[in-house]
Amino acid sequence: MIEADFNADHTLDCRGLNCPQPVLKLKKKMMLVAPGQTVLVICTDELSVIDIPHFAATTGIEVKASSANAGEFFFLIEK
């Protein structure tokens, strides 16, 4: 899957940001998103494959899908 394959209500571009910035930006974004809406998070930091799912599991949001392609990591998050 690549960016165009995800159908999200919002997109959060975290390319070029290193840990913990993607999670911090996602936390702020989720405060603005209505329940049931989705956010596509795009990261280049390899640690995001650990950090984003861990953040989701500890905050009650759900990773609906994830994928990697050419050094980019995609996460479809639902509030």
N, C-alpha and C positions, 0 to 999 in steps of 0.2 A: 504494500500500500504506500502511496505517496500522498502529499498534501491534498491534491484534487480528489482523492478517493474518500476523504472524510467529509461528512455532511455535518457541520457544526454551526451553532448559533453565533459563536465568537471565536476569534483566533488570537492566540498569545504567542508572539514571535520572540523566542529567547535565544535565537542563534547568536553565537559569539559570547554568551554569558556562561560563567563557570559557577559551580557550586559555591554558595547556596542560592545564588541569584534567581535561577529558574523557579525554585520552590517559593521563594519570597514573593516573586511577581505573581505566581499562581495564587498564592494565599490572598493577596490584595484583589486580584481579579475575581476570585470566587465570592468575595464580599459584595460585589456589584452584580452578580449573576442571579437570576431568579431560579427557584427550585425547578428542576426538570430540564433546565437549559444545559447546553453542552459547550465546552471550550476545547478547541484544538490547540494543544501546546506543541510548539516546534522547538527542539533543542539541538545543540551540537555537542554539548558536554556529555561524555560517556557515562558519567555518574548519574545522569538523569534517569537512566533505566532502573536505578535503585531508589533514588530520592523521590521521584514523582509517585511511584506506586506506594512507597512507604508513607508519604504525606497523605495520600488518598486514604489509605487504610486507617490512619490515626485520626482523621478528621471527618469521616463519614461520607466523603464523596466517592464516586466510583470511576475507575478506569474502565471505560466501555470497550476500548480497542487500543492497541499500540502497534507500532511498526518502526522499522529502521530502513533507511535507504541512503546510500552514498554519504555516510557520515552524519546524517540527520535522523533524529529520533522524534517520532510523532506519538502523541497521546491524546485520545479523545476522552475527556473528563466530563462526567455528568454530576450536577449538584443535586 
